[in-house]
Amino acid sequence: PEIEGVMDPSAIQFCARKISVITGDIRKALDICRRAIELVEMKGQQGGKVTIPFISKVVQEVYGGQIQNQLSGKTSEATLPLQQQLLLCSVAIATNQKIGAKASTVAAGKLHTTLTKVGTFVQR
């Protein structure tokens, strides 16, 4: 069946944005969509579409505590995905800056080289 017959396009976009902020993992977004479809089916709505409220409900059920902890700063674990942490570290290394220092620019080539080195180091 067509996706437009099952899910409202705005719900898909909402899901993508939410999950990109929380985990950045497309598999999680697909899982949220699957759960939202199941929720619509459980409600017994014939021909019903998954809308933003359904996606929001599933995201809250799955990540509710995690989102609250991130917003309140009560989490002890890193809140950014590993790739984003590596990129931020690479920018800091490439610009020779300390945290809180004034921002400067870095060439994309230098950043790529630094990111490759950091990634190689992390894989060891």
HUTAVEN-V637668 format. One line per field, one symbol per residue. psi: psi as a letter, one per 40 degrees, with the letter a starting at -180 (. if undefined). burial: b if it has 9 or more other C-alpha atoms within 8 Angstrom, else e. Layout:
BEGIN
psi->???
burial->???
END
This chain:
BEGIN
psi->iiddedhhdddddddddddddddehdddddddddddddddddefhheiihidddddddddddeddddddddeeeieiieiidddddddddddddefiiheiiiiiiiddddddddddddddde.
burial->eeeebbbbeebbebbbeebbeebeebebbeebbebbbebbbeeeeeeebbbbebbbebbbeeebeebebbeeeebeeeeebeeebbbeebbbbbbeeeeeeeeeebeeebbeebbeebbeeeee
END
